[in-house]
Amino acid sequence: MSSEITKQEIADFKQAAQSPLTTIAQRATIKNGIHNASFNHEILNANTPTFSIDLDTGKVANQKQSGRCWMFAALNTMRHDMKDLFQLPSDFQLSQSYTFFWDKFEKANYFYQNVLDTAQEPLDSRKVAFLMTTPQQDGGQWDMIVAIIEKYGVVPQSVYPESAASSASREFNTTFNTLLRHDATILRDLVAHKASEETIDATRKALLANIYRVLTITFGEPPVEFNFEYRDKDNQYQIVKNLTPQTYFEKFVGWELSDYVSIINAPTADKPYNATYNVELLGNVVGGRQVKHLNVTIETMKSLAIAQLKDGKSVWFGVDMGPQVDRNNGLMADGIFSTDDLFQVNSKMTKAQRLDYGDSLMTHAMVLTGVDLNENEQPTKWKVENSWGEKAGKDGYFTMSDEWMSEFAYQIVVNKSYLSDELVDIYDNNQPKLLAPWDPMGALA
């Protein structure tokens, strides 16, 4: 059967498209664009930024032209606790550039390890091609920032400030990935010529020395010891001397990071609920904490987030920040753009279908800082702290409808204490299923 489009078919399609409704939609879209022409004010009016549970978390941060949202979100949840405990000013931030430096360094080594582990496979194998497409990038997962902090600690932004490349990382990433691919040719060639383990290890260390030099030139030398000076909310001068990044984390953050776990909602047939999952080739620190997800229903995921918010603790979470997001009004709400009505089509898919057919995955991480509960204690909308600066949304905060969360939120991080005994046992003791490197649950925010 031929699938060629004929002239008669085009004439038929043209005739079928002609109607007063199509003409009105055409005029509106040509002049205003798809989103403006399909904007649904009823959805906007139904999602006012008022919440029954609303945490005071201070000013929002700004990741600028970088893909560090996962890092910003994690450090923001930590600084929320610090702000109240130590009476820090509302604009205090932990250094995202510091964790960025060590993430880049560790990702280089992680890439080398993956190159060596797959060196026996042909270059055109899907796994090797996947590695070479993007040797490293800015994005990450919760467990990956934990791996960095457990090894390197944290520092205040005043001690290790932003650089040109940390705030606008595209130029650096292009240069860095070219260098990593070059290094991959060296490592694969050593394996092909049956070099000794000693030779391979010596070469890897020499390559890492180059990486460290590149990073220090780009971002600056990371601090080893420092003094923490600040003025508290009462403008009183404070100083704590002779800190290391590790002792700073212990004194000023003090979290037991092993107690915080990744909860996902992936309603696809290949991922039964109440089970754990790893993703092959996904991580950043060789020998460090590996990415591990516990898959639950969306109702369970929401209840866990609400429980933590009720205790005054913000919640790291990951979403697909592409569909149905109005940046100007700071609104994430399904139906805010009624494009199906505009075009007189039906493009609706289930959450599982969007994952299975490549239409959606996690692309951005933010922080839940509030929720609006109805008389039945059910959520209607959520308050979201973004990391796009104060100009986006309402002073940098977004409102997310509960329906949107159901459809486009994929991950939260909560303390184990909020999980049932059954879920804790599953997370701690069940053998995780290993997912393919390109599985959507391996997407980096």
GIUR-V472720 format. One record per residue. RES is the residue in three letters. PHI is phi in whole degrees, 0 to 359 (NA if undefined). Layout:
BEGIN
res->RES phi->PHI
res->RES phi->PHI
END
This chain:
BEGIN
res->MET phi->NA
res->SER phi->281
res->SER phi->250
res->GLU phi->295
res->ILE phi->279
res->THR phi->263
res->LYS phi->296
res->GLN phi->294
res->GLU phi->297
res->ILE phi->298
res->ALA phi->297
res->ASP phi->295
res->PHE phi->297
res->LYS phi->297
res->GLN phi->294
res->ALA phi->293
res->ALA phi->280
res->GLN phi->278
res->SER phi->194
res->PRO phi->302
res->LEU phi->296
res->THR phi->295
res->THR phi->296
res->ILE phi->296
res->ALA phi->298
res->GLN phi->296
res->ARG phi->297
res->ALA phi->295
res->THR phi->286
res->ILE phi->299
res->LYS phi->280
res->ASN phi->247
res->GLY phi->90
res->ILE phi->296
res->HIS phi->292
res->ASN phi->295
res->ALA phi->289
res->SER phi->252
res->PHE phi->298
res->ASN phi->251
res->HIS phi->292
res->GLU phi->297
res->ILE phi->294
res->LEU phi->298
res->ASN phi->294
res->ALA phi->277
res->ASN phi->233
res->THR phi->292
res->PRO phi->280
res->THR phi->232
res->PHE phi->224
res->SER phi->288
res->ILE phi->242
res->ASP phi->218
res->LEU phi->279
res->ASP phi->272
res->THR phi->244
res->GLY phi->83
res->LYS phi->283
res->VAL phi->281
res->ALA phi->264
res->ASN phi->219
res->GLN phi->282
res->LYS phi->56
res->GLN phi->268
res->SER phi->218
res->GLY phi->258
res->ARG phi->263
res->CYS phi->304
res->TRP phi->299
res->MET phi->286
res->PHE phi->301
res->ALA phi->299
res->ALA phi->295
res->LEU phi->293
res->ASN phi->295
res->THR phi->298
res->MET phi->286
res->ARG phi->290
res->HIS phi->300
res->ASP phi->294
res->MET phi->298
res->LYS phi->304
res->ASP phi->282
res->LEU phi->293
res->PHE phi->248
res->GLN phi->54
res->LEU phi->282
res->PRO phi->296
res->SER phi->293
res->ASP phi->262
res->PHE phi->296
res->GLN phi->220
res->LEU phi->282
res->SER phi->285
res->GLN phi->284
res->SER phi->290
res->TYR phi->296
res->THR phi->293
res->PHE phi->297
res->PHE phi->305
res->TRP phi->289
res->ASP phi->295
res->LYS phi->297
res->PHE phi->297
res->GLU phi->290
res->LYS phi->296
res->ALA phi->298
res->ASN phi->295
res->TYR phi->296
res->PHE phi->296
res->TYR phi->302
res->GLN phi->297
res->ASN phi->294
res->VAL phi->297
res->LEU phi->293
res->ASP phi->293
res->THR phi->250
res->ALA phi->295
res->GLN phi->279
res->GLU phi->274
res->PRO phi->293
res->LEU phi->300
res->ASP phi->269
res->SER phi->292
res->ARG phi->297
res->LYS phi->292
res->VAL phi->293
res->ALA phi->299
res->PHE phi->298
res->LEU phi->296
res->MET phi->282
res->THR phi->299
res->THR phi->218
res->PRO phi->306
res->GLN phi->203
res->GLN phi->209
res->ASP phi->289
res->GLY phi->290
res->GLY phi->191
res->GLN phi->234
res->TRP phi->306
res->ASP phi->298
res->MET phi->285
res->ILE phi->290
res->VAL phi->298
res->ALA phi->301
res->ILE phi->292
res->ILE phi->293
res->GLU phi->298
res->LYS phi->267
res->TYR phi->240
res->GLY phi->72
res->VAL phi->221
res->VAL phi->220
res->PRO phi->290
res->GLN phi->297
res->SER phi->296
res->VAL phi->274
res->TYR phi->222
res->PRO phi->283
res->GLU phi->294
res->SER phi->238
res->ALA phi->301
res->ALA phi->283
res->SER phi->287
res->SER phi->275
res->ALA phi->215
res->SER phi->264
res->ARG phi->300
res->GLU phi->301
res->PHE phi->296
res->ASN phi->298
res->THR phi->298
res->THR phi->295
res->PHE phi->293
res->ASN phi->293
res->THR phi->298
res->LEU phi->298
res->LEU phi->294
res->ARG phi->296
res->HIS phi->302
res->ASP phi->296
res->ALA phi->296
res->THR phi->296
res->ILE phi->293
res->LEU phi->293
res->ARG phi->294
res->ASP phi->293
res->LEU phi->298
res->VAL phi->295
res->ALA phi->299
res->HIS phi->263
res->LYS phi->57
res->ALA phi->294
res->SER phi->289
res->GLU phi->299
res->GLU phi->296
res->THR phi->294
res->ILE phi->297
res->ASP phi->293
res->ALA phi->296
res->THR phi->294
res->ARG phi->301
res->LYS phi->294
res->ALA phi->294
res->LEU phi->295
res->LEU phi->293
res->ALA phi->298
res->ASN phi->298
res->ILE phi->300
res->TYR phi->299
res->ARG phi->296
res->VAL phi->301
res->LEU phi->291
res->THR phi->292
res->ILE phi->295
res->THR phi->280
res->PHE phi->248
res->GLY phi->100
res->GLU phi->288
res->PRO phi->290
res->PRO phi->291
res->VAL phi->254
res->GLU phi->216
res->PHE phi->200
res->ASN phi->254
res->PHE phi->257
res->GLU phi->248
res->TYR phi->198
res->ARG phi->251
res->ASP phi->282
res->LYS phi->299
res->ASP phi->267
res->ASN phi->66
res->GLN phi->271
res->TYR phi->289
res->GLN phi->229
res->ILE phi->213
res->VAL phi->235
res->LYS phi->259
res->ASN phi->57
res->LEU phi->263
res->THR phi->253
res->PRO phi->303
res->GLN phi->287
res->THR phi->289
res->TYR phi->297
res->PHE phi->299
res->GLU phi->298
res->LYS phi->280
res->PHE phi->258
res->VAL phi->255
res->GLY phi->72
res->TRP phi->286
res->GLU phi->270
res->LEU phi->297
res->SER phi->294
res->ASP phi->278
res->TYR phi->259
res->VAL phi->233
res->SER phi->274
res->ILE phi->247
res->ILE phi->239
res->ASN phi->235
res->ALA phi->234
res->PRO phi->276
res->THR phi->263
res->ALA phi->297
res->ASP phi->276
res->LYS phi->228
res->PRO phi->303
res->TYR phi->291
res->ASN phi->58
res->ALA phi->212
res->THR phi->250
res->TYR phi->217
res->ASN phi->250
res->VAL phi->233
res->GLU phi->298
res->LEU phi->70
res->LEU phi->263
res->GLY phi->161
res->ASN phi->216
res->VAL phi->248
res->VAL phi->297
res->GLY phi->85
res->GLY phi->262
res->ARG phi->298
res->GLN phi->260
res->VAL phi->293
res->LYS phi->214
res->HIS phi->245
res->LEU phi->251
res->ASN phi->270
res->VAL phi->224
res->THR phi->293
res->ILE phi->294
res->GLU phi->295
res->THR phi->294
res->MET phi->299
res->LYS phi->295
res->SER phi->297
res->LEU phi->292
res->ALA phi->296
res->ILE phi->297
res->ALA phi->300
res->GLN phi->290
res->LEU phi->296
res->LYS phi->299
res->ASP phi->272
res->GLY phi->80
res->LYS phi->247
res->SER phi->288
res->VAL phi->229
res->TRP phi->294
res->PHE phi->208
res->GLY phi->238
res->VAL phi->219
res->ASP phi->267
res->MET phi->272
res->GLY phi->271
res->PRO phi->282
res->GLN phi->54
res->VAL phi->238
res->ASP phi->256
res->ARG phi->293
res->ASN phi->297
res->ASN phi->267
res->GLY phi->64
res->LEU phi->230
res->MET phi->243
res->ALA phi->210
res->ASP phi->298
res->GLY phi->98
res->ILE phi->296
res->PHE phi->245
res->SER phi->271
res->THR phi->290
res->ASP phi->296
res->ASP phi->294
res->LEU phi->299
res->PHE phi->265
res->GLN phi->59
res->VAL phi->227
res->ASN phi->232
res->SER phi->245
res->LYS phi->292
res->MET phi->226
res->THR phi->286
res->LYS phi->300
res->ALA phi->296
res->GLN phi->296
res->ARG phi->297
res->LEU phi->291
res->ASP phi->293
res->TYR phi->256
res->GLY phi->74
res->ASP phi->269
res->SER phi->205
res->LEU phi->192
res->MET phi->290
res->THR phi->235
res->HIS phi->205
res->ALA phi->241
res->MET phi->218
res->VAL phi->228
res->LEU phi->280
res->THR phi->238
res->GLY phi->187
res->VAL phi->205
res->ASP phi->253
res->LEU phi->253
res->ASN phi->277
res->GLU phi->296
res->ASN phi->262
res->GLU phi->64
res->GLN phi->257
res->PRO phi->288
res->THR phi->246
res->LYS phi->199
res->TRP phi->229
res->LYS phi->264
res->VAL phi->235
res->GLU phi->270
res->ASN phi->264
res->SER phi->232
res->TRP phi->251
res->GLY phi->82
res->GLU phi->280
res->LYS phi->282
res->ALA phi->274
res->GLY phi->69
res->LYS phi->262
res->ASP phi->55
res->GLY phi->95
res->TYR phi->260
res->PHE phi->244
res->THR phi->253
res->MET phi->242
res->SER phi->291
res->ASP phi->296
res->GLU phi->297
res->TRP phi->295
res->MET phi->301
res->SER phi->301
res->GLU phi->272
res->PHE phi->234
res->ALA phi->267
res->TYR phi->240
res->GLN phi->206
res->ILE phi->227
res->VAL phi->234
res->VAL phi->226
res->ASN phi->290
res->LYS phi->304
res->SER phi->298
res->TYR phi->271
res->LEU phi->278
res->SER phi->292
res->ASP phi->302
res->GLU phi->296
res->LEU phi->291
res->VAL phi->299
res->ASP phi->297
res->ILE phi->297
res->TYR phi->295
res->ASP phi->283
res->ASN phi->241
res->ASN phi->279
res->GLN phi->287
res->PRO phi->293
res->LYS phi->279
res->LEU phi->273
res->LEU phi->268
res->ALA phi->296
res->PRO phi->305
res->TRP phi->266
res->ASP phi->298
res->PRO phi->301
res->MET phi->283
res->GLY phi->261
res->ALA phi->297
res->LEU phi->259
res->ALA phi->283
END
